[in-house]
Amino acid sequence: MRTRREFVEEAAGAAGIAFVACNLSGAAPAQAQTRRREVVVNGRRVKTIDVHAHCAVPEAMALMGRKVEPQTLLMSQPADRIRAMDEQGIDMEALSINPYWYRADRDVARELIRIQNEKLAEACAANPERFVAFASVALQHPDLAAEQLEEGVKKYGLRGAGIGGSVAGEDLSDPKFHPFWAKAEQLGVLVFMHPQADGAAGDLKPRLKGSGGLENAIGNPLETTVALSHLIFEGTLDRYPGLKICAAHGGGYLPSYAARSDAICVTFPDRCTKPLKKKPTEYLKQLYFDSLVFTPEALRHLVAETGPGQIVMGTDYPFPWTKTSVDHILGTPGLTDDERVAMLGGTAAKLLGIKA
């Protein structure tokens, strides 16, 4: 069984940008072949925005010696992706690339990121009403990452940064990454955090073997849980209170068991060595989370723990986790119309600078 990373690598086979394997570089605006589903809430047309959508740049991947081949099971034309969006009722996607370059040396990382960010900008320019993108950054070189983020936003018109949940085994709360966090806060842009295959669950790989794809099913949410917990307990979110961070997959396990983070500091106060400005659970209300949880009750609980204004829609496209993210939000009980509108795209539009 192929891993998620192998799936992405094999899918990217041509120069340009692949969605994941869709060459948009220099393409004319693609016209979908199906009627776009228009999402309406209480008589109001809603712009829907997917913040969790993957792509790849084969030209950049080649710098890391990654041999890739096209996959016929994925799309080969830009219109295919837009057709899928139209069918699902998704007006816009915010494209991101899962980091695979965190062990590259500085020169390779600089060139790789330049290529990726240029191609992302070209893809968005080809279909500006359908796509925006997160800049890639070389977090293993934090000062360079800060430069790349600023260039991505100011030169290429990208809307924030896409990062992993760890950097070659190092936690994002490490002080070495402060230059990047400071720049993200200064620019006021969204940072989309996606788990790394070799992240928090790396040491658990022997126990995650076997049936069930546990490296993904358990490992990915665990990576996000650990990353967010460190950002809270190590004081990173206190140091940079203006940060806008969106965690993939509903924030992993943290929102489901967040109260234990409060209880640990009461039960074992000696283990909470960094003074915090508020209770750990309160930081959830300044983070953002995508809606990629799998039942109405899971989404209802996520809203209860974080607040309805902290949820944005995510699909994980083109990985086939869901084709019903819009209906997931529309069908979750207990939400107001305004809350549904915010989750479907209103909050994401504000975070990404998209005209609603």
C-alpha positions as CSV (number, residue, x, y, z in Angstrom):
1,M,0.0,0.0,0.0
2,R,1.4,3.4,-1.0
3,T,2.0,6.0,1.6
4,R,0.4,9.5,1.3
5,R,3.8,10.9,0.4
6,E,4.4,8.3,-2.3
7,F,0.9,9.0,-3.7
8,V,1.7,12.7,-4.1
9,E,5.2,12.1,-5.5
10,E,4.0,9.6,-8.1
11,A,1.1,11.8,-9.1
12,A,3.3,14.8,-10.1
13,G,4.7,13.9,-13.5
14,A,4.9,17.0,-15.7
15,A,6.6,20.4,-15.5
16,G,4.6,23.2,-14.0
17,I,2.1,22.7,-11.2
18,A,0.2,19.5,-10.6
19,F,-3.2,19.4,-8.8
20,V,-2.0,16.7,-7.9
21,A,-1.1,16.1,-11.4
22,C,-2.6,19.0,-13.2
23,N,-0.4,21.4,-15.2
24,L,-1.7,24.9,-14.8
25,S,1.4,26.8,-15.5
26,G,0.7,29.2,-18.3
27,A,-2.7,27.7,-18.9
28,A,-5.7,29.6,-20.1
29,P,-8.5,29.9,-17.7
30,A,-10.2,26.5,-17.5
31,Q,-13.9,26.2,-18.1
32,A,-15.7,23.5,-16.1
33,Q,-17.9,21.1,-18.1
34,T,-20.6,20.8,-15.5
35,R,-22.9,23.4,-14.0
36,R,-21.5,24.8,-10.8
37,R,-23.4,24.0,-7.7
38,E,-24.4,27.2,-6.0
39,V,-24.6,27.0,-2.2
40,V,-27.4,28.9,-0.6
41,V,-28.1,29.5,3.1
42,N,-31.5,30.9,4.0
43,G,-31.9,32.4,0.5
44,R,-28.4,33.9,0.5
45,R,-25.7,32.8,-2.1
46,V,-22.6,31.8,-0.2
47,K,-19.0,31.9,-1.5
48,T,-17.5,28.6,-0.4
49,I,-13.7,28.3,0.2
50,D,-11.7,25.1,0.7
51,V,-8.5,25.9,2.7
52,H,-7.1,22.3,2.6
53,A,-6.3,21.4,-1.0
54,H,-3.0,19.9,-2.3
55,C,-0.9,20.3,-5.3
56,A,2.7,19.7,-6.4
57,V,5.4,21.2,-8.6
58,P,7.4,18.4,-10.3
59,E,10.2,20.8,-11.4
60,A,10.9,21.7,-7.8
61,M,10.6,18.1,-6.6
62,A,13.3,17.1,-9.1
63,L,15.8,19.2,-7.2
64,M,15.4,16.7,-4.3
65,G,16.0,13.8,-6.7
66,R,12.4,12.7,-6.5
67,K,11.5,10.6,-9.5
68,V,7.8,11.1,-10.3
69,E,5.4,9.6,-12.8
70,P,1.9,10.7,-13.8
71,Q,-1.0,8.7,-12.5
72,T,-4.0,8.2,-14.7
73,L,-6.3,7.9,-11.7
74,L,-5.7,11.6,-11.0
75,M,-6.6,14.6,-13.1
76,S,-4.6,15.5,-16.2
77,Q,-6.3,18.7,-17.2
78,P,-7.1,21.9,-15.2
79,A,-10.8,21.6,-16.0
80,D,-11.0,18.3,-14.2
81,R,-10.2,19.9,-10.9
82,I,-12.6,22.8,-11.5
83,R,-15.3,20.3,-12.5
84,A,-14.9,18.5,-9.2
85,M,-15.1,21.7,-7.4
86,D,-18.3,22.7,-9.3
87,E,-19.9,19.3,-8.5
88,Q,-19.1,19.7,-4.8
89,G,-20.2,23.4,-4.6
90,I,-16.7,24.7,-3.9
91,D,-16.0,28.1,-5.4
92,M,-12.4,28.6,-4.4
93,E,-9.5,26.5,-3.2
94,A,-6.4,27.6,-1.3
95,L,-3.6,25.5,-2.6
96,S,-0.8,24.2,-0.5
97,I,2.2,21.8,-0.9
98,N,3.1,19.4,1.9
99,P,6.7,20.1,2.8
100,Y,9.2,17.4,1.6
101,W,12.2,19.8,1.6
102,Y,13.0,20.3,5.3
103,R,16.3,18.5,5.0
104,A,17.6,20.4,2.0
105,D,20.6,22.6,2.3
106,R,20.2,26.3,2.0
107,D,21.0,26.8,-1.7
108,V,18.7,23.9,-2.8
109,A,16.0,25.1,-0.5
110,R,16.2,28.7,-1.8
111,E,15.9,27.5,-5.4
112,L,13.2,24.9,-4.7
113,I,11.0,27.4,-2.9
114,R,11.5,30.1,-5.6
115,I,10.3,27.6,-8.3
116,Q,7.3,26.5,-6.2
117,N,6.1,29.9,-5.3
118,E,6.4,31.2,-8.9
119,K,4.4,28.2,-10.2
120,L,1.8,28.6,-7.5
121,A,1.4,32.3,-8.4
122,E,1.1,31.4,-12.1
123,A,-1.6,28.8,-11.3
124,C,-3.6,31.3,-9.4
125,A,-3.2,33.9,-12.1
126,A,-4.6,31.5,-14.7
127,N,-7.8,31.0,-12.7
128,P,-8.0,33.9,-10.2
129,E,-11.6,33.3,-9.4
130,R,-11.0,29.7,-8.4
131,F,-7.6,29.5,-6.7
132,V,-5.4,31.3,-4.2
133,A,-2.3,29.7,-2.7
134,F,-0.1,29.4,0.4
135,A,3.6,30.2,-0.1
136,S,6.1,27.4,0.6
137,V,8.9,28.2,3.0
138,A,12.2,26.5,4.0
139,L,11.6,26.3,7.7
140,Q,14.8,24.5,8.4
141,H,16.4,27.9,7.7
142,P,14.1,30.1,9.7
143,D,15.6,33.4,8.6
144,L,15.3,32.3,4.9
145,A,11.8,31.1,5.6
146,A,10.9,34.6,6.9
147,E,12.3,36.1,3.7
148,Q,10.4,33.6,1.5
149,L,7.1,34.3,3.3
150,E,7.5,38.0,2.8
151,E,8.5,37.6,-0.9
152,G,5.6,35.1,-1.4
153,V,3.1,37.6,-0.1
154,K,4.4,40.8,-1.4
155,K,5.9,39.7,-4.8
156,Y,3.8,36.8,-5.8
157,G,0.5,37.6,-4.1
158,L,0.3,34.4,-2.1
159,R,-2.0,34.5,0.9
160,G,0.1,33.0,3.7
161,A,2.3,30.0,4.3
162,G,1.9,26.3,4.2
163,I,4.1,24.5,6.7
164,G,4.5,21.0,8.3
165,G,3.8,20.2,11.9
166,S,7.5,19.7,12.6
167,V,10.7,20.4,10.9
168,A,13.0,17.4,10.5
169,G,12.1,16.3,13.9
170,E,12.2,19.7,15.6
171,D,9.1,21.3,17.2
172,L,7.7,24.5,15.8
173,S,7.9,26.0,19.2
174,D,11.7,25.9,19.3
175,P,13.1,29.5,19.6
176,K,15.0,29.0,16.4
177,F,11.7,29.4,14.5
178,H,10.9,32.7,16.1
179,P,12.0,34.7,13.1
180,F,9.4,33.0,11.0
181,W,6.6,33.4,13.5
182,A,7.5,37.0,14.0
183,K,7.3,37.6,10.2
184,A,4.0,35.8,9.9
185,E,2.6,37.9,12.7
186,Q,3.9,41.1,11.2
187,L,2.4,40.3,7.8
188,G,-0.9,39.3,9.4
189,V,-1.3,36.3,7.1
190,L,-2.6,32.8,7.7
191,V,-0.3,29.9,8.3
192,F,-1.8,26.5,7.3
193,M,-0.2,23.7,9.2
194,H,-0.3,20.1,7.9
195,P,1.2,17.1,9.6
196,Q,4.5,15.5,8.4
197,A,4.7,11.8,7.6
198,D,8.0,11.7,9.6
199,G,6.7,13.9,12.4
200,A,5.5,13.1,15.9
201,A,4.5,9.5,15.0
202,G,7.9,8.8,13.5
203,D,9.2,6.9,16.5
204,L,5.9,5.0,16.7
205,K,6.2,3.6,13.1
206,P,6.9,0.0,14.3
207,R,3.6,0.0,16.3
208,L,1.7,1.6,13.4
209,K,2.4,-1.1,10.9
210,G,-0.2,-3.5,9.7
211,S,-3.8,-3.1,8.8
212,G,-5.7,0.1,9.1
213,G,-3.2,2.6,7.7
214,L,-2.4,3.7,11.2
215,E,0.6,5.8,10.2
216,N,-2.0,8.1,8.5
217,A,-5.2,7.4,10.5
218,I,-3.5,7.9,13.9
219,G,-0.1,9.4,13.0
220,N,-1.2,12.5,11.2
221,P,-3.7,13.7,13.8
222,L,-1.1,13.0,16.5
223,E,1.5,15.1,14.7
224,T,-0.9,18.1,14.7
225,T,-1.9,17.5,18.4
226,V,1.8,17.6,19.5
227,A,2.6,20.6,17.4
228,L,-0.3,22.7,18.7
229,S,0.4,21.6,22.3
230,H,4.0,22.7,22.1
231,L,3.0,26.1,20.6
232,I,0.7,26.5,23.6
233,F,2.8,25.2,26.5
234,E,6.1,26.6,25.3
235,G,4.6,30.1,25.1
236,T,4.9,30.7,21.4
237,L,1.2,31.8,21.2
238,D,1.8,34.2,24.1
239,R,5.0,35.6,22.4
240,Y,3.2,36.1,19.1
241,P,-0.5,36.7,20.0
242,G,-1.4,38.0,16.6
243,L,-0.5,34.7,14.8
244,K,-3.2,33.2,12.6
245,I,-2.7,29.5,12.5
246,C,-5.0,27.0,10.9
247,A,-4.5,23.3,11.8
248,A,-5.5,20.6,9.3
249,H,-7.8,17.7,10.1
250,G,-9.8,19.5,12.8
251,G,-6.7,20.1,14.9
252,G,-6.0,16.4,15.4
253,Y,-6.9,15.1,18.8
254,L,-6.4,18.3,20.8
255,P,-9.9,19.7,20.6
256,S,-11.4,16.3,21.6
257,Y,-9.5,16.1,24.9
258,A,-8.4,19.7,25.5
259,A,-9.5,19.9,29.1
260,R,-6.8,17.5,30.1
261,S,-4.3,20.2,29.1
262,D,-5.9,22.5,31.7
263,A,-5.9,19.7,34.2
264,I,-2.3,18.7,33.9
265,C,-1.2,22.1,35.2
266,V,-3.5,21.8,38.2
267,T,-2.7,18.2,39.0
268,F,1.0,18.4,38.3
269,P,1.9,22.1,38.4
270,D,5.6,21.3,38.4
271,R,5.2,19.9,34.9
272,C,4.0,23.2,33.5
273,T,7.3,25.0,33.5
274,K,6.4,28.0,31.3
275,P,4.0,30.6,32.8
276,L,1.1,31.1,30.4
277,K,-1.2,34.1,30.1
278,K,-4.3,32.0,30.1
279,K,-5.5,28.4,30.4
280,P,-4.4,26.1,27.7
281,T,-7.9,25.5,26.4
282,E,-8.4,29.2,25.9
283,Y,-5.7,29.2,23.2
284,L,-8.0,27.1,21.0
285,K,-10.2,30.1,20.5
286,Q,-7.3,32.0,18.8
287,L,-6.4,29.1,16.5
288,Y,-8.3,28.0,13.4
289,F,-9.2,24.5,12.4
290,D,-10.5,22.9,9.2
291,S,-13.7,21.0,9.1
292,L,-12.2,17.7,8.1
293,V,-13.8,15.6,10.8
294,F,-16.1,12.8,9.8
295,T,-19.5,13.1,11.6
296,P,-21.9,15.9,12.4
297,E,-21.3,15.2,16.1
298,A,-17.5,15.6,15.6
299,L,-18.0,18.9,13.9
300,R,-20.6,20.0,16.6
301,H,-18.0,19.2,19.3
302,L,-15.2,21.0,17.5
303,V,-17.4,24.1,17.3
304,A,-18.2,23.8,21.0
305,E,-14.6,23.5,22.0
306,T,-13.1,26.2,19.7
307,G,-16.0,28.6,18.7
308,P,-17.8,28.7,15.4
309,G,-15.7,31.6,14.2
310,Q,-12.6,29.3,14.2
311,I,-13.7,26.7,11.7
312,V,-13.0,26.8,8.0
313,M,-13.9,24.3,5.4
314,G,-11.3,21.7,4.3
315,T,-11.4,18.8,1.9
316,D,-7.9,17.4,1.7
317,Y,-8.4,17.2,-2.1
318,P,-7.5,15.3,-4.2
319,F,-7.2,12.6,-1.5
320,P,-10.7,11.0,-1.5
321,W,-11.6,11.5,2.2
322,T,-14.7,13.4,1.4
323,K,-16.8,14.8,-1.4
324,T,-19.4,16.3,0.9
325,S,-17.7,19.0,2.9
326,V,-20.3,21.5,2.0
327,D,-23.2,19.2,3.1
328,H,-21.3,18.3,6.2
329,I,-21.5,21.9,7.4
330,L,-25.0,22.4,6.1
331,G,-26.2,19.3,7.8
332,T,-24.6,19.6,11.2
333,P,-27.4,20.4,13.7
334,G,-27.3,23.2,16.2
335,L,-25.5,25.8,13.9
336,T,-27.0,29.1,13.0
337,D,-27.2,30.3,9.5
338,D,-24.5,32.9,10.2
339,E,-22.3,30.2,11.6
340,R,-22.7,28.0,8.5
341,V,-21.9,30.9,6.2
342,A,-18.8,31.7,8.2
343,M,-17.6,28.1,8.1
344,L,-18.4,27.6,4.4
345,G,-16.3,30.5,3.4
346,G,-16.8,33.8,5.3
347,T,-14.0,33.2,7.8
348,A,-11.6,31.9,5.2
349,A,-12.3,34.9,3.0
350,K,-11.3,37.3,5.8
351,L,-8.2,35.3,6.6
352,L,-7.1,34.9,3.0
353,G,-8.0,38.4,1.7
354,I,-10.7,37.1,-0.7
355,K,-13.6,39.2,-1.7
356,A,-16.7,37.5,-0.3
